[in-house]
Amino acid sequence: MKNFETLSEAIQDLKARGYENDFNLHPEWIECSPLNLILPPAKFHVDEVYRFEGANDPDDSAILFAIRSDDGVKGIVVDAYGAYADSLTEEMIKRLSIDKDTLH
């Protein structure tokens, strides 16, 4: 897995590698509004995860997920460090880790 200095650098690299869509995180699914696509945990995989710590402000911390659907739609989810952790279902929390069985 690559190392990145900044969140924007990681996003740029992932988009160049085909993770072009922006997904939004919900308690029980992820969504890509422009594609009218809702993916429950059983329908997506996490290929890569990157964590970024805010240098001066812990509120600037973030997690970046590289997501791939079962249909091959690729995109990213950016989450403020654990901001939604309390509202996610247990199944979503388990799914938001690298899926080693499906890595390419």
Buried (B, 14 or more C-beta within 10 A) or exposed (E): EEEBEEBEBBBEBBBEEEBEBBBBBBEEBBBBEEEEBBBBBEBBBBBBBBEBEEEEEEEEBBBBBBBBBEEEBBBBBBBEBEEBEEEBBEEBEEBBEBBEEEEE
